[in-house]
Amino acid sequence: MESINEIKRDVLSAVLAAGKRIDSRGMYDYRKIVVQPGILQNAEGSAMASIGKSQVMVGVKFDIAKPFLDRPKEGVLSTSADLLPLASHLFETGPPSEDAIELARVVDRGIRSSNTIDLESFYLEEEKVLALYVDIYVLDHDGNLIDCSSLAAMSALLSSRMPKIENGSIVRGEYSGKLPLKEHVVTCTFGKIGERMFLDPSLDEEKGMDCRLTLATTSTHLCAAQKGGWGTYSERDITELLDISTEKGKELRAML
Amino acid sequence: MICNSNGDKMGATGKEKPKLYESGRRVDGRGLADLRGIKIESRVLNDADGSAYIEWGKNKILAGVYGPSECIPRHDQSLYRSVIKCRYNMAPFSGMEEHGRSGPSRRSKELSKVIKEAFESVIISENFPKTQIEIFVEVLQSDGGTRCAAVTAAAVALADAGIPMKDLISAVAVCKIDGHMAVDPGKEEDNFGESDMPIAFSPRTGEILLFQMDGLLSREELSEGISLARQASEKIRKIQVEAIAKVYQEPKEERFLVIK
């Protein structure tokens, strides 16, 4: 497999050096994006998002939980990701891989640090808070799972209903309005090969690229970031990509 | 969570048993031999060799198939046939009740095993020695009868993958509600019925490939149940065949899952 990736890198470098991409997209173009919110009825919130041939479903569930010891007045937000074995021949059954954990944590950081969810409003009583679970279910893998997952997660949160609470427990199937959200967080992921940078790497591009940078933004701020891969970025690269993320973020937010 | 003594989930608050059959109608208005609505869409995934999505009542289930491919680990492989593997899994957000745990439960391990065994006699596995065929089933939303819907969707996914089979199989459960045998129990009938019996048939030969049962049934009720399930599985087979044919009648430019 490694030799195939080496060949892919050579082809990618040559194509990118000519200012083109292997699927003839522009450097900073997304593939076709489709977002479907509110697709499940049992979950409190849900959505599907696809970018090109990548498909991700997100389900949102509420439970009652104990707060964390260091934050006794705040609710719990928990994000996890499953790279389902039906999504790709590259995924195997078993405990979450490091890629799955990184994916969940990057999406989590965007949602958490944007303060879009007011976790203090999840406080019910002493030792009792609401817990919100965001489950990322990867159904098809053709690269850029981070942007696809964060788009699905944001759409699922926007479709989420607050559970009805009675005598300190959740009444399933009954709701008390929508989940209030302050911000719409989106992420933009850029690949880099040699000195060339490009938005929304496909799986083939991911296999050949040196590194990637994910920037999560609200309409006003950068709220989370993650670099992956062995390559490097200059400070100028990062500020330049943030400017592009801010512009592209508007397009993504319009789809939510 | 409230469980019955089998460890199966019960209604949200362990509420009282409703009247399940009254004046010729079941809780959701169906007659005894009526199936819930079933829709199947084949070829919805890109990387899997075959795939199918089924909506059966409120169940929403996705099946993906890979293979025949190199059997890993090698000590699993057979010199005589392809090894069939199956993973049935429920999404943590699939139920109405609390958030599920990740990782396979005892229940999902058992269901993976019986689903795999149902397919072992219909897949012509001796054509592909030293390989494996993997069936992955993800329950995205559950509403009672997920294993039967899983078998039905997996059969379409296997056909989509071009895996040779002796027959296109399907499964359906029968139940006993307020003393009457009925086909395709919904969640309430599953929780509060007197008996539940999922069956998978090979429609061409009439043979039974998956058979489970709990509750109490007389010999007559057993025969009535099997014959009800047999009639229902013929209706399901038509829906499966339509889903497989549709992929060729109306070829898709791009594959993706559309959920209504």
Chai-1 contact restraints between the chains, C-beta under 6 A:
chainA,res_idxA,chainB,res_idxB,connection_type,confidence,min_distance_angstrom,max_distance_angstrom,comment,restraint_id
A,I39,B,I259,contact,1.0,0.0,6.0,A-B,restraint_1
A,L40,B,Q141,contact,1.0,0.0,6.0,A-B,restraint_2
A,N42,B,G95,contact,1.0,0.0,6.0,A-B,restraint_3
A,N42,B,M96,contact,1.0,0.0,6.0,A-B,restraint_4
A,N42,B,Q141,contact,1.0,0.0,6.0,A-B,restraint_5
A,A43,B,F93,contact,1.0,0.0,6.0,A-B,restraint_6
A,S50,B,F256,contact,1.0,0.0,6.0,A-B,restraint_7
A,K53,B,N46,contact,1.0,0.0,6.0,A-B,restraint_8
A,Q55,B,F256,contact,1.0,0.0,6.0,A-B,restraint_9
A,Q55,B,L257,contact,1.0,0.0,6.0,A-B,restraint_10
A,G59,B,F93,contact,1.0,0.0,6.0,A-B,restraint_11
A,K61,B,F93,contact,1.0,0.0,6.0,A-B,restraint_12
A,K61,B,H99,contact,1.0,0.0,6.0,A-B,restraint_13
A,D63,B,E98,contact,1.0,0.0,6.0,A-B,restraint_14
A,D63,B,H99,contact,1.0,0.0,6.0,A-B,restraint_15
A,P85,B,F136,contact,1.0,0.0,6.0,A-B,restraint_16
A,L86,B,A48,contact,1.0,0.0,6.0,A-B,restraint_17
A,L86,B,G64,contact,1.0,0.0,6.0,A-B,restraint_18
A,L86,B,F136,contact,1.0,0.0,6.0,A-B,restraint_19
A,S88,B,D47,contact,1.0,0.0,6.0,A-B,restraint_20
A,T93,B,R87,contact,1.0,0.0,6.0,A-B,restraint_21
A,Y133,B,H99,contact,1.0,0.0,6.0,A-B,restraint_22
A,D135,B,P92,contact,1.0,0.0,6.0,A-B,restraint_23
A,D135,B,F93,contact,1.0,0.0,6.0,A-B,restraint_24
A,Y137,B,A91,contact,1.0,0.0,6.0,A-B,restraint_25
A,D140,B,L45,contact,1.0,0.0,6.0,A-B,restraint_26
A,D140,B,N46,contact,1.0,0.0,6.0,A-B,restraint_27
A,D140,B,D47,contact,1.0,0.0,6.0,A-B,restraint_28
A,R172,B,A12,contact,1.0,0.0,6.0,A-B,restraint_29
A,R172,B,M96,contact,1.0,0.0,6.0,A-B,restraint_30
